[in-house]
Amino acid sequence: DVYKRQMLIGDPYEFALWLDPCPHWTSDSFTEGLYLLCIDSKYLINRQSFSCRAVTLSGEYDWWKYKLNEINALKPCDPSKYSPEELFAVLDYSAYGNNQDLDGPAEFHDEVALRTISGVELTPTEVLDNGWKVYFFVDAVNLKDVLVYKYHKDPNPCVFKKEYARGQIGEFVQLFIDGLHTEIEQPRSARLQPPQNDPEH
């Protein structure tokens, strides 16, 4: 039997990570598993293949720690003049410029928005490979944390927007970090071990 330890970290109706560690893929140094991000009850899967990727969970732990530092250092901005589509576009351009290999916007001319709207990209590589992009910013007017995200491989993509209490995204990310740390630090005895040959038979 394959030992499995599925985990849902966070709240899938808000912001969550679904992990399915696979010990039989795991080496002494790395914990491997399946991994999905969930926002507002939407699992960010590849809509063309309905698949998710195997990842190195220890690498995801380091990535989220880095992103938490960015979140904590982020300055709030005033997004009141911009639609969700415009907010996504300015954050996408800031992250990818016109890199068409990563489906970056071909051009973006709103210099005021580029100077005044700042955010953090919260798109793990696996989520980007699935066709999604996720950005976080802080609304200084309404004192909210905000995620804007879309499935950018859709011919007519829709930008989704989800608001949270101020500081809540940082709390969720800390939960992700703690949950990933728990998983990658499991005692080796708790993971799948290959069957041992009985020398007497």
Backbone as a printed PyTorch tensor [residue, N CA C, xyz], in Angstrom:
tensor([[[  0.8500,  -1.1920,   0.0000],
         [  0.0000,   0.0000,   0.0000],
         [  0.8850,   1.2420,   0.0000]],

        [[  0.4430,   2.2480,  -0.7430],
         [  1.1880,   3.5020,  -0.8000],
         [  0.6990,   4.4140,   0.3130]],

        [[  1.6220,   4.8350,   1.1510],
         [  1.2870,   5.7780,   2.2180],
         [  1.0720,   7.1520,   1.5850]],

        [[ -0.0760,   7.7800,   1.8770],
         [ -0.3680,   9.0870,   1.3230],
         [ -0.8130,  10.0230,   2.4380]],

        [[ -0.4650,  11.2760,   2.3050],
         [ -0.7840,  12.2680,   3.3260],
         [ -1.2770,  13.5240,   2.6070]],

        [[ -2.5420,  13.5510,   2.2520],
         [ -3.0970,  14.7180,   1.5990],
         [ -3.3220,  15.8080,   2.6360]],

        [[ -3.1140,  17.0470,   2.2040],
         [ -3.2660,  18.1710,   3.1050],
         [ -3.9750,  19.3000,   2.3830]],

        [[ -4.8710,  19.9810,   3.0770],
         [ -5.4640,  21.2070,   2.5920],
         [ -5.1150,  22.2740,   3.6150]],

        [[ -4.3110,  23.2280,   3.1980],
         [ -3.8210,  24.2700,   4.0980],
         [ -4.5380,  25.5670,   3.7540]],

        [[ -5.2100,  26.1590,   4.7350],
         [ -5.9590,  27.3740,   4.4890],
         [ -7.4360,  27.0780,   4.3150]],

        [[ -8.1250,  27.9620,   3.6340],
         [ -9.5670,  27.8460,   3.4200],
         [ -9.8290,  27.8790,   1.9190]],

        [[-10.3440,  26.7920,   1.3220],
         [-10.5390,  26.7700,  -0.1330],
         [-11.5430,  27.8040,  -0.6280]],

        [[-12.3930,  28.3340,   0.2580],
         [-13.3140,  29.3940,  -0.1430],
         [-12.6610,  30.7710,  -0.0370]],

        [[-11.4310,  30.8020,   0.4560],
         [-10.6760,  32.0480,   0.5580],
         [ -9.3500,  31.9210,  -0.2090]],

        [[ -8.3990,  31.1880,   0.3810],
         [ -7.0700,  31.0260,  -0.2090],
         [ -6.4600,  29.7800,   0.4170]],

        [[ -6.0490,  28.8180,  -0.4000],
         [ -5.6010,  27.5440,   0.1530],
         [ -4.5980,  26.8650,  -0.7660]],

        [[ -3.8250,  25.9550,  -0.1680],
         [ -2.9530,  25.0440,  -0.8930],
         [ -3.4500,  23.6280,  -0.6670]],

        [[ -3.5450,  22.8610,  -1.7430],
         [ -3.8300,  21.4360,  -1.6370],
         [ -2.5540,  20.6850,  -1.9810]],

        [[ -2.1150,  19.8340,  -1.0640],
         [ -0.8870,  19.0730,  -1.2430],
         [ -1.1990,  17.5890,  -1.2040]],

        [[ -0.5330,  16.8490,  -2.0500],
         [ -0.6280,  15.3900,  -2.0100],
         [  0.7950,  14.8350,  -2.0730]],

        [[  1.5150,  14.8710,  -0.9520],
         [  2.8820,  14.3510,  -0.9430],
         [  2.9160,  12.8800,  -1.3490]],

        [[  3.8970,  12.5170,  -2.1230],
         [  4.0360,  11.1420,  -2.6170],
         [  5.3740,  10.5960,  -2.1390]],

        [[  5.3760,   9.8910,  -1.0070],
         [  6.6440,   9.4430,  -0.4290],
         [  7.4490,   8.5360,  -1.3470]],

        [[  6.8080,   7.7530,  -2.2050],
         [  7.5660,   6.8670,  -3.0800],
         [  8.2830,   7.6370,  -4.1840]],

        [[  8.0070,   8.9420,  -4.3110],
         [  8.7840,   9.7940,  -5.2160],
         [  9.9000,  10.5120,  -4.4650]],

        [[  9.9660,  10.3550,  -3.1480],
         [ 10.7860,  11.1940,  -2.2980],
         [ 12.1720,  10.5940,  -2.0810]],

        [[ 13.1900,  11.4630,  -2.2140],
         [ 14.5590,  11.0620,  -1.9230],
         [ 14.9120,  11.5330,  -0.5180]],

        [[ 16.1550,  11.2830,  -0.1120],
         [ 16.5780,  11.7000,   1.2260],
         [ 16.5380,  13.2140,   1.3830]],

        [[ 16.7350,  13.9470,   0.2870],
         [ 16.8660,  15.4000,   0.3710],
         [ 15.6030,  16.1580,   0.0000]],

        [[ 14.7210,  15.5470,  -0.7670],
         [ 13.5940,  16.2890,  -1.3100],
         [ 12.2830,  15.5330,  -1.0950]],

        [[ 11.2470,  16.2900,  -0.7930],
         [  9.9120,  15.7410,  -0.6910],
         [  9.1330,  16.1450,  -1.9340]],

        [[  8.6580,  15.1610,  -2.6810],
         [  7.9220,  15.4300,  -3.9160],
         [  6.4300,  15.2170,  -3.6830]],

        [[  5.6230,  15.8480,  -4.5100],
         [  4.1890,  15.6560,  -4.3930],
         [  3.4190,  16.4650,  -5.4100]],

        [[  2.1000,  16.3160,  -5.3850],
         [  1.2150,  17.1030,  -6.2230],
         [  0.7690,  18.3350,  -5.4490]],

        [[  0.3930,  19.3840,  -6.1860],
         [  0.2860,  20.6940,  -5.5600],
         [ -0.6830,  21.5480,  -6.3710]],

        [[ -1.6840,  22.1270,  -5.7170],
         [ -2.6220,  23.0240,  -6.3780],
         [ -2.8870,  24.2350,  -5.4940]],

        [[ -3.0340,  25.3810,  -6.1190],
         [ -3.4400,  26.5950,  -5.4270],
         [ -4.9420,  26.7810,  -5.6290]],

        [[ -5.6280,  27.2570,  -4.5970],
         [ -7.0720,  27.4470,  -4.6610],
         [ -7.4150,  28.8470,  -4.1590]],

        [[ -8.2290,  29.5740,  -4.9370],
         [ -8.6820,  30.9190,  -4.5660],
         [-10.1880,  30.9830,  -4.7560]],

        [[-10.9070,  31.3620,  -3.6980],
         [-12.3460,  31.5860,  -3.7950],
         [-13.0530,  30.3740,  -4.3980]],

        [[-12.6980,  29.1870,  -3.9490],
         [-13.2500,  27.8820,  -4.3480],
         [-12.8550,  27.4570,  -5.7540]],

        [[-11.9200,  28.1820,  -6.3960],
         [-11.4540,  27.8130,  -7.7310],
         [-10.0760,  27.1680,  -7.6210]],

        [[ -9.9490,  25.9060,  -7.9780],
         [ -8.6360,  25.2740,  -8.0500],
         [ -7.9790,  25.6780,  -9.3620]],

        [[ -6.7580,  26.1790,  -9.2650],
         [ -6.0870,  26.7430, -10.4410],
         [ -5.3950,  25.6370, -11.2260]],

        [[ -6.2120,  24.8170, -11.8680],
         [ -5.7100,  23.7020, -12.6590],
         [ -5.6260,  24.1070, -14.1280]],

        [[ -4.9270,  23.3050, -14.8960],
         [ -4.8600,  23.4930, -16.3400],
         [ -6.2280,  23.1310, -16.9310]],

        [[ -6.9030,  24.0920, -17.4980],
         [ -8.2580,  23.8480, -17.9900],
         [ -8.2830,  23.0570, -19.2990]],

        [[ -7.1160,  22.9050, -19.9120],
         [ -7.0650,  22.1290, -21.1390],
         [ -6.8510,  20.6490, -20.8510]],

        [[ -6.0180,  20.3500, -19.8670],
         [ -5.7310,  18.9480, -19.5520],
         [ -6.3100,  18.5060, -18.2170]],

        [[ -6.8030,  19.4770, -17.4020],
         [ -7.3180,  19.1960, -16.0560],
         [ -6.2970,  18.4160, -15.2300]],

        [[ -5.0590,  18.8620, -15.3100],
         [ -3.9720,  18.1670, -14.6320],
         [ -3.2920,  19.0900, -13.6390]],

        [[ -2.5250,  18.4940, -12.7420],
         [ -1.6330,  19.2590, -11.8870],
         [ -0.2650,  18.6050, -11.9430]],

        [[  0.7590,  19.3450, -11.5420],
         [  2.1240,  18.8850, -11.7090],
         [  2.7120,  18.3690, -10.4130]],

        [[  3.6690,  17.4610, -10.5700],
         [  4.4780,  17.0550,  -9.4230],
         [  5.5060,  18.1450,  -9.1530]],

        [[  5.7230,  18.4550,  -7.8770],
         [  6.6530,  19.5130,  -7.5050],
         [  7.5320,  19.0300,  -6.3500]],

        [[  8.5960,  19.7710,  -6.1280],
         [  9.4390,  19.5590,  -4.9530],
         [  8.9160,  20.4640,  -3.8460]],

        [[  8.2810,  19.8800,  -2.8510],
         [  7.6180,  20.6730,  -1.8280],
         [  8.5950,  21.5150,  -1.0230]],

        [[  9.8170,  21.0390,  -0.8720],
         [ 10.8130,  21.8380,  -0.1470],
         [ 11.1230,  23.1230,  -0.9080]],

        [[ 11.1060,  23.0620,  -2.2430],
         [ 11.3080,  24.2690,  -3.0400],
         [ 10.1470,  25.2330,  -2.8910]],

        [[  8.9210,  24.7070,  -2.7880],
         [  7.7550,  25.5590,  -2.5860],
         [  7.8200,  26.2560,  -1.2260]],

        [[  8.3360,  25.5660,  -0.2430],
         [  8.5030,  26.1640,   1.0900],
         [  9.3860,  27.4030,   1.0100]],

        [[ 10.5180,  27.2960,   0.3340],
         [ 11.4280,  28.4370,   0.2000],
         [ 10.7800,  29.5660,  -0.5940]],

        [[ 10.0120,  29.2100,  -1.6340],
         [  9.3590,  30.2300,  -2.4650],
         [  8.3570,  31.0410,  -1.6610]],

        [[  7.5270,  30.3630,  -0.8660],
         [  6.5250,  31.0830,  -0.0880],
         [  7.1610,  31.9250,   1.0170]],

        [[  8.2660,  31.4670,   1.5750],
         [  8.9750,  32.2930,   2.5630],
         [  9.4470,  33.5960,   1.9300]],

        [[  9.9940,  33.5050,   0.7350],
         [ 10.4460,  34.6970,   0.0070],
         [  9.2630,  35.6240,  -0.2800]],

        [[  8.1450,  35.0490,  -0.7000],
         [  6.9820,  35.8670,  -1.0200],
         [  6.4000,  36.5330,   0.2270]],

        [[  6.4670,  35.8570,   1.3640],
         [  5.9720,  36.4800,   2.5880],
         [  6.7810,  37.7280,   2.9250]],

        [[  8.0760,  37.6850,   2.7130],
         [  8.9010,  38.8790,   2.9280],
         [  8.4750,  40.0100,   2.0030]],

        [[  8.1760,  39.6840,   0.7450],
         [  7.7080,  40.7060,  -0.1930],
         [  6.3570,  41.2780,   0.2470]],

        [[  5.4700,  40.4170,   0.7010],
         [  4.1590,  40.8640,   1.1690],
         [  4.3050,  41.8200,   2.3450]],

        [[  5.1600,  41.4640,   3.2950],
         [  5.3310,  42.2890,   4.4900],
         [  5.9710,  43.6390,   4.1780]],

        [[  6.7450,  43.7060,   3.0930],
         [  7.4190,  44.9530,   2.7230],
         [  6.6070,  45.8110,   1.7560]],

        [[  5.4750,  45.2880,   1.2720],
         [  4.7100,  45.9710,   0.2260],
         [  3.9990,  47.2090,   0.7730]],

        [[  4.0780,  48.3030,   0.0070],
         [  3.3760,  49.5270,   0.3700],
         [  1.9570,  49.5040,  -0.2000]],

        [[  0.9560,  49.9240,   0.5840],
         [ -0.4100,  49.9870,   0.0630],
         [ -0.5080,  50.9850,  -1.0880]],

        [[ -1.5090,  50.8050,  -1.9400],
         [ -1.7200,  51.7170,  -3.0660],
         [ -3.2070,  52.0390,  -3.1800]],

        [[ -3.5270,  53.0120,  -4.0080],
         [ -4.9170,  53.4180,  -4.2210],
         [ -5.3890,  52.8750,  -5.5690]],

        [[ -6.1770,  51.8060,  -5.5570],
         [ -6.6130,  51.2030,  -6.8150],
         [ -7.9840,  51.6940,  -7.2840]],

        [[ -8.5140,  52.7170,  -6.6370],
         [ -9.9170,  53.0770,  -6.8520],
         [-10.2130,  53.5420,  -8.2760]],

        [[ -9.2070,  54.0050,  -9.0070],
         [ -9.4330,  54.4990, -10.3680],
         [ -9.3800,  53.4010, -11.4130]],

        [[ -9.0930,  52.1740, -10.9870],
         [ -8.8020,  51.1160, -11.9560],
         [ -9.7560,  49.9330, -11.8040]],

        [[-10.1140,  49.3460, -12.9270],
         [-10.9140,  48.1230, -12.9330],
         [-10.0190,  46.9360, -12.5910]],

        [[-10.5950,  45.7870, -12.2370],
         [ -9.7670,  44.5950, -12.0150],
         [ -8.8920,  44.2570, -13.2170]],

        [[ -9.4320,  44.4350, -14.4240],
         [ -8.6530,  44.1540, -15.6350],
         [ -7.4540,  45.0840, -15.7410]],

        [[ -7.6490,  46.3540, -15.4140],
         [ -6.5420,  47.3120, -15.4720],
         [ -5.5130,  47.0310, -14.3920]],

        [[ -5.9770,  46.6640, -13.1930],
         [ -5.0510,  46.3320, -12.1180],
         [ -4.2200,  45.1050, -12.4840]],

        [[ -4.8840,  44.1000, -13.0280],
         [ -4.1470,  42.9110, -13.4590],
         [ -3.1230,  43.2750, -14.5200]],

        [[ -3.5060,  44.1040, -15.4800],
         [ -2.6130,  44.4530, -16.5790],
         [ -1.3620,  45.1740, -16.0910]],

        [[ -1.5250,  46.1080, -15.1550],
         [ -0.3550,  46.8550, -14.6980],
         [  0.5770,  45.9630, -13.8800]],

        [[  0.0150,  45.0780, -13.0570],
         [  0.8570,  44.1780, -12.2680],
         [  1.5150,  43.1280, -13.1660]],

        [[  0.7940,  42.6940, -14.1890],
         [  1.3430,  41.7220, -15.1310],
         [  2.4900,  42.3320, -15.9160]],

        [[  2.3170,  43.5740, -16.3280],
         [  3.3900,  44.2450, -17.0750],
         [  4.6100,  44.4590, -16.1810]],

        [[  4.3740,  44.8220, -14.9330],
         [  5.4890,  45.0090, -13.9970],
         [  6.2680,  43.7170, -13.8000]],

        [[  5.5640,  42.5880, -13.8290],
         [  6.2150,  41.2920, -13.5980],
         [  6.8790,  40.7460, -14.8540]],

        [[  6.2310,  40.8950, -16.0140],
         [  6.6930,  40.1990, -17.2150],
         [  7.0130,  41.1040, -18.3950]],

        [[  6.7280,  42.4040, -18.2750],
         [  6.9580,  43.2720, -19.4170],
         [  6.2140,  42.7580, -20.6320]],

        [[  6.8730,  42.7660, -21.7690],
         [  6.2220,  42.2490, -22.9790],
         [  6.7880,  40.8890, -23.3660]],

        [[  7.1240,  40.0900, -22.3590],
         [  7.6490,  38.7520, -22.6030],
         [  6.5220,  37.8490, -23.0860]],

        [[  6.4380,  37.6860, -24.3920],
         [  5.3380,  36.9150, -24.9560],
         [  5.4400,  35.4280, -24.6290]],

        [[  6.6430,  34.9490, -24.3250],
         [  6.7840,  33.5480, -23.9390],
         [  6.0370,  33.2580, -22.6380]],

        [[  5.8620,  34.2860, -21.8140],
         [  5.1400,  34.1430, -20.5560],
         [  3.7950,  34.8540, -20.6270]],

        [[  3.3320,  35.0870, -21.8640],
         [  2.0330,  35.7330, -22.0810],
         [  1.9510,  37.0880, -21.3990]],

        [[  3.0680,  37.8270, -21.4380],
         [  3.0520,  39.1850, -20.9250],
         [  2.2850,  40.0960, -21.8680]],

        [[  1.7660,  41.2300, -21.3530],
         [  1.0420,  42.1460, -22.2330],
         [  1.9740,  42.7100, -23.3020]],

        [[  1.4580,  42.8490, -24.5070],
         [  2.2870,  43.3260, -25.6100],
         [  2.8030,  44.7300, -25.3530]],

        [[  1.9880,  45.5640, -24.7280],
         [  2.4110,  46.9310, -24.4130],
         [  1.5510,  47.4680, -23.2840]],

        [[  2.0790,  48.4790, -22.6140],
         [  1.3210,  49.0920, -21.5220],
         [  1.8220,  50.5300, -21.3930]],

        [[  0.9130,  51.4900, -21.5440],
         [  1.3440,  52.8880, -21.6590],
         [  0.9360,  53.7670, -20.4860]],

        [[  0.2690,  53.2060, -19.4760],
         [ -0.1780,  54.0230, -18.3510],
         [  0.9600,  54.1790, -17.3450]],

        [[  1.7690,  55.2070, -17.5590],
         [  2.9370,  55.4130, -16.6980],
         [  2.5350,  55.7530, -15.2650]],

        [[  1.4040,  56.4350, -15.0980],
         [  0.9470,  56.7740, -13.7420],
         [  0.6400,  55.4990, -12.9700]],

        [[ -0.0560,  54.5770, -13.6150],
         [ -0.3750,  53.3130, -12.9450],
         [  0.8870,  52.5490, -12.6040]],

        [[  1.8530,  52.5220, -13.5130],
         [  3.0990,  51.8060, -13.2550],
         [  3.8460,  52.4000, -12.0620]],

        [[  3.7010,  53.7050, -11.8550],
         [  4.3870,  54.3490, -10.7290],
         [  3.6290,  54.1790,  -9.4200]],

        [[  2.3070,  54.0700,  -9.4820],
         [  1.5100,  54.1460,  -8.2540],
         [  0.9270,  52.8100,  -7.7980]],

        [[  0.7930,  51.8320,  -8.7010],
         [  0.2250,  50.5420,  -8.3310],
         [  1.3670,  49.5370,  -8.1650]],

        [[  1.5060,  49.0440,  -6.9640],
         [  2.5570,  48.0630,  -6.7030],
         [  1.9320,  46.8180,  -6.0870]],

        [[  2.5290,  45.6930,  -6.4110],
         [  1.9970,  44.4420,  -5.9030],
         [  3.0520,  43.3620,  -5.8460]],

        [[  2.6140,  42.1680,  -5.5120],
         [  3.4930,  41.0040,  -5.4100],
         [  2.9070,  39.9070,  -6.2920]],

        [[  3.7320,  39.3340,  -7.1300],
         [  3.2910,  38.1880,  -7.9160],
         [  3.2110,  36.9710,  -7.0000]],

        [[  2.0550,  36.3280,  -6.9690],
         [  1.8760,  35.1270,  -6.1450],
         [  1.5680,  33.9280,  -7.0400]],

        [[  2.3630,  33.7830,  -8.0810],
         [  2.1480,  32.7150,  -9.0590],
         [  3.3010,  31.7260,  -8.9880]],

        [[  3.1770,  30.6380,  -8.2260],
         [  4.2110,  29.6090,  -8.2820],
         [  4.3800,  29.1010,  -9.7180]],

        [[  5.5690,  28.6090, -10.0330],
         [  5.8630,  28.1450, -11.3920],
         [  4.8360,  27.1300, -11.8760]],

        [[  4.4190,  26.2420, -10.9980],
         [  3.4700,  25.2040, -11.3900],
         [  2.1100,  25.7960, -11.7470]],

        [[  1.7250,  26.8560, -11.0390],
         [  0.4600,  27.5240, -11.3220],
         [  0.5550,  28.2630, -12.6610]],

        [[  1.6950,  28.9020, -12.9040],
         [  1.9150,  29.5670, -14.1910],
         [  1.8810,  28.5550, -15.3270]],

        [[  2.4980,  27.4060, -15.1270],
         [  2.4770,  26.3610, -16.1520],
         [  1.0680,  25.8400, -16.4070]],

        [[  0.2120,  25.9220, -15.3840],
         [ -1.1820,  25.5110, -15.5460],
         [ -2.0160,  26.5490, -16.2890]],

        [[ -1.4270,  27.7250, -16.5530],
         [ -2.1310,  28.7430, -17.3220],
         [ -2.7040,  29.8890, -16.5190]],

        [[ -2.3440,  29.9690, -15.2160],
         [ -2.8910,  31.0020, -14.3470],
         [ -1.8160,  32.0070, -13.9390]],

        [[ -2.2580,  33.2180, -13.6280],
         [ -1.4010,  34.2250, -12.9980],
         [ -2.1720,  34.8360, -11.8350]],

        [[ -1.4370,  35.0900, -10.7400],
         [ -2.0470,  35.6160,  -9.5140],
         [ -1.2040,  36.7870,  -9.0100]],

        [[ -1.8720,  37.8920,  -8.6740],
         [ -1.1750,  39.0590,  -8.1320],
         [ -1.8820,  39.5450,  -6.8710]],

        [[ -1.0630,  40.0690,  -5.9620],
         [ -1.5460,  40.5750,  -4.6760],
         [ -1.1890,  42.0460,  -4.5480]],

        [[ -2.1220,  42.8420,  -4.0210],
         [ -1.8040,  44.2150,  -3.6470],
         [ -2.6380,  44.6010,  -2.4370]],

        [[ -2.2750,  45.7120,  -1.8290],
         [ -2.9790,  46.2060,  -0.6440],
         [ -3.7330,  47.4730,  -1.0260]],

        [[ -5.0370,  47.4650,  -0.7870],
         [ -5.9020,  48.6110,  -1.0620],
         [ -5.8270,  49.5660,   0.1270]],

        [[ -5.1760,  50.7240,  -0.0870],
         [ -4.9940,  51.6860,   0.9980],
         [ -6.2790,  52.4350,   1.3270]],

        [[ -7.2210,  52.4690,   0.3820],
         [ -8.4670,  53.2090,   0.5960],
         [ -9.4290,  52.4110,   1.4670]],

        [[ -9.6290,  51.1490,   1.1190],
         [-10.5770,  50.2980,   1.8440],
         [ -9.9180,  49.3990,   2.8810]],

        [[ -8.5960,  49.5190,   3.0290],
         [ -7.8400,  48.7210,   3.9910],
         [ -8.0830,  47.2260,   3.7920]],

        [[ -7.8880,  46.7840,   2.5540],
         [ -8.1150,  45.4030,   2.1850],
         [ -6.8690,  44.8120,   1.5250]],

        [[ -6.6790,  43.5160,   1.7360],
         [ -5.7850,  42.7370,   0.8840],
         [ -6.5870,  42.3090,  -0.3400]],

        [[ -5.9550,  42.3070,  -1.5010],
         [ -6.6790,  41.9860,  -2.7310],
         [ -5.8540,  41.0470,  -3.6020]],

        [[ -6.5060,  40.0270,  -4.1430],
         [ -5.9200,  39.1800,  -5.1800],
         [ -6.6620,  39.4220,  -6.4830]],

        [[ -5.9040,  39.5770,  -7.5750],
         [ -6.4810,  39.5680,  -8.9160],
         [ -5.7960,  38.4320,  -9.6660]],

        [[ -6.5840,  37.6580, -10.4250],
         [ -6.0180,  36.4710, -11.0620],
         [ -6.8510,  36.0980, -12.2770]],

        [[ -6.2250,  35.3860, -13.2050],
         [ -6.9660,  34.9270, -14.3790],
         [ -6.2710,  33.7330, -15.0070]],

        [[ -7.0600,  33.0030, -15.7840],
         [ -6.5470,  31.9080, -16.5940],
         [ -6.1460,  32.5220, -17.9270]],

        [[ -4.8580,  32.8220, -18.0760],
         [ -4.4320,  33.6470, -19.2010],
         [ -4.3790,  32.8970, -20.5270]],

        [[ -4.5770,  31.5710, -20.5030],
         [ -4.5850,  30.8190, -21.7490],
         [ -5.9680,  30.7720, -22.3970]],

        [[ -6.9500,  31.3120, -21.7020],
         [ -8.2890,  31.3860, -22.2650],
         [ -8.3030,  32.4250, -23.3890]],

        [[ -8.9420,  32.1450, -24.5420],
         [ -9.0070,  33.1440, -25.6190],
         [ -9.6640,  34.4530, -25.1770]],

        [[-10.6070,  34.3560, -24.2470],
         [-11.2790,  35.5490, -23.7110],
         [-11.2190,  35.5000, -22.1850]],

        [[-10.0170,  35.7360, -21.6390],
         [ -9.8480,  35.5240, -20.1920],
         [-10.6290,  36.5310, -19.3580]],

        [[-11.1340,  36.0230, -18.2520],
         [-11.8400,  36.8450, -17.2750],
         [-10.9230,  37.0720, -16.0740]],

        [[-10.8210,  38.3190, -15.6430],
         [-10.0290,  38.6360, -14.4560],
         [-10.9320,  38.5210, -13.2250]],

        [[-10.5010,  37.6940, -12.2720],
         [-11.2160,  37.5350, -11.0150],
         [-10.5650,  38.4160,  -9.9530]],

        [[-11.3760,  38.9220,  -9.0550],
         [-10.8750,  39.7620,  -7.9590],
         [-11.4680,  39.2580,  -6.6540]],

        [[-10.6070,  39.1160,  -5.6570],
         [-11.0550,  38.6390,  -4.3370],
         [-10.4540,  39.5370,  -3.2650]],

        [[-11.3050,  40.0740,  -2.3960],
         [-10.8590,  40.9600,  -1.3170],
         [-10.8490,  40.2170,   0.0150]],

        [[ -9.9000,  40.6200,   0.8610],
         [ -9.7170,  39.9940,   2.1700],
         [ -9.5010,  41.0870,   3.2160]],

        [[ -9.6840,  40.7260,   4.4660],
         [ -9.3220,  41.6440,   5.5450],
         [ -7.8370,  41.9580,   5.4750]],

        [[ -7.4950,  43.1610,   5.8730],
         [ -6.0860,  43.5750,   5.8210],
         [ -5.2200,  42.6250,   6.6430]],

        [[ -4.1710,  42.1160,   6.0340],
         [ -3.2390,  41.2100,   6.6950],
         [ -3.5750,  39.7460,   6.5400]],

        [[ -4.7500,  39.4330,   5.9500],
         [ -5.1860,  38.0400,   5.8920],
         [ -4.3560,  37.2070,   4.9230]],

        [[ -3.9330,  37.7960,   3.8100],
         [ -3.1300,  37.0330,   2.8520],
         [ -1.8020,  36.6320,   3.4820]],

        [[ -1.1880,  37.5420,   4.2150],
         [  0.0460,  37.1860,   4.9190],
         [ -0.1740,  36.0490,   5.9050]],

        [[ -1.3280,  36.0430,   6.5720],
         [ -1.6370,  34.9610,   7.5090],
         [ -1.8010,  33.6340,   6.7820]],

        [[ -2.4730,  33.6510,   5.6190],
         [ -2.6230,  32.4240,   4.8430],
         [ -1.2580,  31.9200,   4.3700]],

        [[ -0.4250,  32.8280,   3.8920],
         [  0.8960,  32.4140,   3.4040],
         [  1.7190,  31.8190,   4.5320]],

        [[  1.6000,  32.3730,   5.7380],
         [  2.3080,  31.7920,   6.8780],
         [  1.7900,  30.3880,   7.1580]],

        [[  0.4820,  30.1600,   7.0010],
         [ -0.0590,  28.8030,   7.1420],
         [  0.5460,  27.8660,   6.1010]],

        [[  0.6920,  28.3430,   4.8530],
         [  1.3050,  27.5280,   3.8080],
         [  2.7290,  27.1360,   4.2120]],

        [[  3.4700,  28.1200,   4.7000],
         [  4.8570,  27.8800,   5.0900],
         [  4.9260,  26.8530,   6.2170]],

        [[  4.0710,  27.0260,   7.2330],
         [  4.0770,  26.1030,   8.3650],
         [  3.6780,  24.6940,   7.9280]],

        [[  2.6650,  24.5970,   7.0610],
         [  2.2200,  23.2840,   6.5950],
         [  3.2630,  22.5830,   5.7490]],

        [[  3.9070,  23.3270,   4.8590],
         [  4.9670,  22.7340,   4.0380],
         [  6.1400,  22.3000,   4.9050]],

        [[  6.4650,  23.1090,   5.9090],
         [  7.5710,  22.7590,   6.8020],
         [  7.2590,  21.4690,   7.5490]],

        [[  6.0180,  21.3380,   8.0240],
         [  5.6200,  20.1160,   8.7100],
         [  5.7910,  18.9030,   7.8150]],

        [[  5.4050,  19.0520,   6.5520],
         [  5.4720,  17.9190,   5.6330],
         [  6.9190,  17.5450,   5.3130]],

        [[  7.7500,  18.5120,   5.0040],
         [  9.1160,  18.1700,   4.5710],
         [ 10.0000,  17.7600,   5.7400]],

        [[  9.5520,  18.0730,   6.9820],
         [ 10.3380,  17.6850,   8.1530],
         [  9.8080,  16.4180,   8.8060]],

        [[  8.8820,  15.7160,   8.1640],
         [  8.3760,  14.4690,   8.7450],
         [  9.5180,  13.4890,   8.9810]],

        [[  9.4450,  12.7400,  10.0750],
         [ 10.4440,  11.6820,  10.2640],
         [ 10.4290,  10.7180,   9.0980]],

        [[ 11.5780,  10.2620,   8.7230],
         [ 11.6640,   9.3480,   7.5870],
         [ 10.8380,   8.0770,   7.8140]],

        [[ 10.6690,   7.6830,   9.0720],
         [  9.9090,   6.4630,   9.3530],
         [  8.4390,   6.6120,   8.9910]],

        [[  7.9590,   7.8670,   8.8690],
         [  6.5610,   8.0870,   8.5320],
         [  6.3020,   8.0310,   7.0430]],

        [[  7.3630,   7.9310,   6.2660],
         [  7.2250,   7.9010,   4.8170],
         [  7.3210,   6.4780,   4.3090]],

        [[  6.9050,   6.3120,   3.1060],
         [  6.8870,   4.9760,   2.5280],
         [  8.2890,   4.3980,   2.4720]],

        [[  8.4270,   3.1840,   2.9380],
         [  9.6850,   2.4720,   2.8370],
         [  9.5050,   1.2970,   1.8900]],

        [[ 10.4950,   0.9920,   1.0840],
         [ 10.3570,  -0.1490,   0.1740],
         [ 10.2260,  -1.4400,   0.9550]],

        [[  9.5050,  -2.4240,   0.4330],
         [  9.3590,  -3.6950,   1.1520],
         [ 10.7090,  -4.3750,   1.3360]],

        [[ 10.8560,  -4.9740,   2.4960],
         [ 12.1080,  -5.6630,   2.8060],
         [ 11.9580,  -7.1430,   2.5240]],

        [[ 12.9720,  -7.7170,   1.9300],
         [ 12.9680,  -9.1380,   1.6900],
         [ 13.1620,  -9.9030,   2.9930]],

        [[ 12.3600, -10.9410,   3.1940],
         [ 12.5000, -11.7760,   4.3830],
         [ 13.5590, -12.8430,   4.1120]],

        [[ 14.7030, -12.7710,   4.7990],
         [ 15.7820, -13.7130,   4.5190],
         [ 15.4170, -15.1580,   4.8110]],

        [[ 14.3300, -15.3790,   5.6030],
         [ 13.9790, -16.7430,   5.9460],
         [ 13.0610, -17.3900,   4.9220]],

        [[ 12.6070, -16.6180,   3.8960],
         [ 11.6890, -17.1680,   2.9150],
         [ 12.2760, -17.0080,   1.5050]]])
